[in-house]
């Protein structure tokens, strides 16, 4: 009797399930095809979503304008990635507001097809320099891929009598308040503040919305000193309008072996390194991030791209989510030490 009862119960359950499935199909039909696909995606296992990504165009949001180091790298990657992914890769330049325009656009999209491609210079100093921070890096940005280290250069107009960093410091001390200086937004500008304070210099800080405009101003003698990426100044250096005094990395740049490092010159206070990487929204699965990272690493490891990036002052140092997270942690510690010297505390 127990078996018979169970059999009857199973028949009722199957009948109930059949009715339930029919009602579910009818309800889904009312939502329309789009909603049905959305529900299917929600139910799809993470590995299946990873395998089918991307389903549409992918957007890279950049906090710098055209011609910047990140822009050059992003466009080189985009050409190769869209062939690999079978979808367009669109570059959206949103310079300004110390990187916040791009970061906020990325956060507002909250979409795994809208990624932030940024140098760490764009956000590392924000906790110490912004009164109100609209995002939390650890909470809102998920590391995907480390791409390049950006070589930064110390620059003066080619027409300037200043030939060395020591001469610039002497000139600034001899003419307090007369020299105009600019640093690329974020960590370079932060480091420039550190250098100015520790050397007791009195100079005028001149802000620019677009760092490319700053390079043009330097070439035109409107400012006297610029700390930025080699990619920004390279065309004007080649046109003999800007002179590079030093690179800020630990070793000389292979594309400019005759230019000394700030360490060699005894001006280690200007040492700064930034890393460009790709970030996704906070809930992006690790499996998807690792898959994107593999594709990015394959693309940027191509010798033709390595050579092109090196020519613009970028050293390819590819890595996955963990490598990028570790790099950001290291640079964050250095930024905190600089902030302490500047007597700055996190404002948020």
C-alpha positions, -999 to +999 in steps of 0.1 A: +000+000+000+029+023+007+042+017-028+008+023-044+004+055-024+038+067-035+030+059-071-002+079-070+016+107-053+042+107-081+015+108-107-001+138-090+033+154-087+041+149-124+007+162-133+012+192-110+046+198-125+032+196-160+006+222-152+032+243-135+056+242-164+028+251-188+018+281-166+055+292-164+058+290-202+027+311-206+040+337-181+073+339-198+057+343-232+040+374-218+074+389-209+086+387-245+117+373-261+141+399-245+130+391-209+131+353-216+167+357-228+176+377-197+161+351-174+180+324-192+213+343-187+206+346-150+201+309-148+232+301-169+262+287-150+291+311-146+313+290-168+287+292-196+285+330-193+323+331-195+323+310-227+297+332-244+311+366-235+310+390-252+275+391-267+278+427-279+303+455-284+328+460-256+337+495-244+370+506-229+366+538-209+398+558-205+405+588-182+430+603-207+426+619-241+437+607-275+475+604-278+481+595-241+500+563-232+468+545-221+450+556-253+478+542-275+478+509-258+440+506-257+437+512-295+465+487-303+447+461-281+413+469-295+423+461-330+434+426-320+408+419-294+378+426-316+391+401-341+395+375-313+362+383-296+341+387-328+326+420-314+337+457-318+359+471-291+351+508-287+375+533-271+358+561-251+381+589-240+368+608-210+396+630-197+391+655-169+382+659-133+414+641-122+401+608-138+367+610-122+348+615-154+359+582-167+356+564-134+321+576-129+311+567-164+324+532-158+306+528-125+273+541-138+274+516-167+278+487-142+280+464-171+305+436-178+308+449-214+320+484-202+355+481-188+378+508-173+413+509-189+434+531-167+468+540-154+470+537-116+480+574-117+443+581-123+431+570-089+459+562-065+460+597-049+423+603-048+417+593-011+441+620-001+433+648-026+395+646-031+371+660-004+344+637-015+351+604-032+324+590-054+337+555-054+355+529-033+383+513-053+383+480-033+345+477-035+338+491-070+367+481-093+377+445-099+411+439-114+412+420-147+445+424-164+478+442-159+491+455-192+520+480-191+542+501-168+543+536-180+576+554-182+573+589-169+596+617-179+608+650-164+606+677-191+613+713-199+610+734-231+637+727-256+644+765-256+650+766-219+685+772-206+679+744-181+698+713-191+696+692-158+673+686-129+699+703-106+698+734-128+660+735-126+660+733-088+686+761-087+665+782-110+634+777-090+652+787-057+667+817-074+633+829-087+607+819-061+571+818-074+582+826-109+583+791-125+551+773-136+550+735-132+525+708-141+522+671-133+499+646-150+468+640-129+470+615-101+502+600-088+526+621-110+510+653-097+511+639-062+547+630-065+555+665-079+539+680-047+562+657-027+592+669-046+583+706-043+578+703-005+608+682+003+631+705-017+615+737-003+606+751-038+582+779-044+566+774-078+532+779-094+512+747-100+492+750-133+463+725-138+452+712-172+421+693-181+440+673-207+476+664-202+483+666-239+474+703-237+500+706-210+527+692-233+517+718-260+519+745-233+554+733-223+566+734-259+552+769-262+570+781-231+538+787-212+549+764-184+585+756-174+584+720-161+562+689-168+561+655-152+541+631-175+544+599-195+569+597-223+540+590-248+526+625-242+559+644-250+574+620-275+561+638-307+573+672-294+606+658-283+611+645-318+602+679-331+629+695-309+603+715-289+607+696-256+638+684-237+636+653-214+658+658-183+653+624-167+630+593-165+614+585-132+618+547-133+643+526-115+662+518-147+670+537-178+644+533-205+655+511-234+639+535-259+661+564-245+692+548-230+711+581-229+686+597-205+695+592-168+671+582-141+661+605-113+679+581-089+712+584-108+709+622-106+703+621-069+667+634-071+649+602-059+620+623-046+607+624-082+607+586-086+573+574-096+559+544-115+524+538-127+508+507-142+480+505-168+454+478-163+419+468-172+391+467-145+356+453-145+325+460-124+325+447-089+305+415-095+324+403-125+332+366-119+368+356-115+365+330-143+355+357-168+382+381-156+408+354-160+396+345-195+397+382-206+432+385-190+444+355-211+432+372-243+448+405-233+481+390-223+482+370-256+475+402-276+500+425-258+527+399-259+529+401-297+563+414-306+548+440-330+527+455-302+555+453-277+578+473-300+551+499-307+543+503-270+580+505-261+584+533-287+557+553-268+574+548-234+555+518-222+571+486-209+548+456-214+544+438-180+513+416-185+495+398-157+461+385-146+438+397-118+461+387-090+492+403-105+473+436-110+459+435-075+494+429-060+508+458-081+481+482-070+487+472-033+524+480-037+518+514-053+491+522-027+517+517+001+541+541-016+514+566-021+505+564+016+541+571+025+542+602+003+509+614+017+524+611+052+553+633+043+528+658+028+508+656+061+477+644+042+452+619+056+425+601+037+396+625+034+369+598+030 
